[in-house]
Amino acid sequence: MKRILWFILSTFIFTLWFLFIRSYFFWWDELEHIHYIEETYIDAREEEEDFEQWYINQVDLETLKEKQEAIKKKLKAKFSQQTIIEFHYFPWGFKNKVSAYRDTLKNFLESDPMKSKIRTLNIHMNEKLFDVRWKMKNRVLHFFWVLWMEQGEFLSVWIHEFAHYVDLYFLKKSVLRDISDYFYSISWDSAKVMKSWGIQKHFVSGYAMTNKYEDFAESFTYYILHNDDFLEKSQESEVLREKYDFFTKNLFKQNEFIWTDFSSNEKVENYYWDITKIEFHLQKLLIFLEKGI
């Protein structure tokens, strides 16, 4: 009996020691893992529960006043059809730390190609990591641990998430079919089942092959940031060409992004797992959008 008790106690002590060593010495590995795309995309057409109770606990008086003003703006928008973009910060003092990120994002969103696709958009910027790096739920785009990313990568991540917003809320249903379904049908039989002939060269990235929603978001990001390379690769794949043409015909005017490429001087490789990891010229993109060239 004593041997059994001693064995149980020893096992318990060893487990506690193991967990301590892992959390104390290997926490950095966890941060590195977070630095890659990691999101569970939920079709926002279905009803979803309100976001974590944590947000409610963070709302202070100033934020509450902002919300009241936002309600007034939303009511006005029903008549004026203005584009409303709201920023919320958690905690409130985080607003000052991310002013440069917010300004970059505003410049992007207020450009002609983007603002025409927005009616009402809420952006939550979080100082700490309470979830994966970003997600979209209920017309709200959530960004966690914002300062972990450089501004360039932050905007790439934003474009990817904004693509989900465009997919669900801008490409509205037509009489018989959701407009996005025309894109999905190019490579997918269902949300996560690609057509039998689906191979890597028919997708802009490895992550685009995980499901039809990520295929759309990754292709959208590639179209904006690396349009010239997207067009070049589409010469070797009729499937990629269909995807490229979808954005040209349904989302952007003929003079928007075609024959542009904001890639850095480094050569764009044939394969990437994650489009948001490709370096690009941030200022060059922002100047292009501002001038409407």
URRANOR-V316357 format. One record per backbone hydrogen bond with DSSP energy under -1.0 kcal/mol. CO is the residue of the C=O (numbers start at 1). NH is the residue of the N-H. E is the energy in kcal/mol with one decimal. If there is no record, write none. Layout:
[[CO,NH,E] [CO,NH,E]]
This chain:
[[1,5,-2.3] [2,6,-2.6] [3,7,-2.3] [4,8,-2.4] [5,9,-2.6] [6,10,-2.5] [7,11,-2.4] [8,12,-2.2] [9,13,-2.4] [10,14,-2.5] [11,15,-2.2] [12,16,-2.2] [13,17,-2.3] [14,18,-2.5] [15,19,-2.3] [16,20,-2.0] [17,21,-2.5] [18,22,-2.4] [19,23,-2.3] [20,24,-2.3] [21,25,-2.5] [22,26,-1.8] [27,31,-1.4] [28,32,-2.2] [29,33,-1.8] [30,34,-1.8] [31,35,-1.1] [33,36,-1.5] [43,46,-1.7] [52,55,-1.8] [53,57,-1.6] [60,64,-2.4] [61,65,-2.2] [62,66,-2.0] [63,67,-2.3] [64,68,-2.1] [65,69,-2.3] [66,70,-2.4] [67,71,-2.0] [68,72,-1.5] [69,73,-2.1] [70,74,-2.5] [71,75,-2.1] [72,76,-2.1] [73,77,-2.2] [74,78,-1.0] [76,79,-1.4] [76,80,-2.4] [77,81,-2.7] [84,121,-2.5] [86,123,-2.9] [88,125,-2.8] [90,127,-2.5] [91,94,-1.7] [92,95,-2.0] [94,98,-1.3] [98,102,-2.6] [99,103,-2.5] [100,104,-2.1] [101,105,-2.2] [102,106,-2.7] [103,107,-2.4] [104,108,-1.7] [105,109,-2.8] [106,110,-2.6] [108,111,-1.0] [111,115,-2.8] [112,116,-1.1] [114,117,-2.2] [115,118,-1.4] [119,84,-2.5] [121,86,-2.8] [122,141,-2.7] [123,88,-2.5] [124,143,-2.8] [125,90,-2.2] [126,146,-1.7] [128,145,-1.3] [133,144,-2.8] [135,142,-3.2] [137,140,-1.7] [139,122,-1.3] [140,137,-2.5] [141,124,-2.8] [142,135,-1.8] [143,126,-2.9] [145,148,-1.9] [146,149,-1.9] [150,154,-2.7] [151,155,-2.3] [152,156,-2.0] [153,157,-2.9] [154,158,-2.4] [155,159,-2.8] [156,160,-2.1] [157,161,-2.3] [158,162,-3.3] [159,163,-1.7] [161,165,-1.5] [162,166,-2.7] [163,167,-2.8] [164,168,-2.3] [165,169,-3.0] [166,170,-1.3] [166,171,-2.4] [170,172,-2.1] [177,174,-2.5] [178,181,-1.3] [179,182,-1.5] [180,184,-2.5] [181,185,-2.6] [183,186,-1.6] [184,187,-1.2] [184,188,-2.3] [187,195,-2.7] [191,212,-2.6] [193,189,-3.0] [193,190,-1.6] [195,198,-2.4] [199,202,-1.9] [200,203,-2.3] [206,209,-1.5] [207,210,-1.8] [211,215,-1.8] [212,216,-1.7] [213,217,-2.3] [214,218,-2.7] [215,219,-2.0] [216,220,-2.5] [217,221,-2.1] [218,222,-2.2] [219,223,-2.4] [220,224,-1.6] [221,225,-2.5] [222,226,-2.4] [225,262,-2.5] [226,230,-2.5] [227,231,-2.7] [228,232,-2.1] [229,233,-2.7] [230,234,-1.8] [232,235,-1.2] [233,236,-1.5] [237,241,-2.0] [238,242,-1.9] [239,243,-1.8] [240,244,-2.7] [241,245,-2.7] [242,246,-1.7] [243,247,-1.4] [244,248,-1.6] [245,249,-2.6] [246,250,-2.5] [247,251,-1.9] [247,252,-2.2] [253,256,-1.8] [257,260,-1.8] [260,228,-2.2] [262,281,-3.1] [272,206,-2.4] [273,207,-2.2] [274,277,-1.6] [275,278,-1.8] [279,264,-1.6] [280,282,-1.0] [281,285,-1.8] [282,286,-2.4] [283,287,-2.6] [284,288,-2.0] [285,289,-2.4] [286,290,-2.3] [287,291,-2.5] [288,292,-1.3] [288,293,-1.3]]
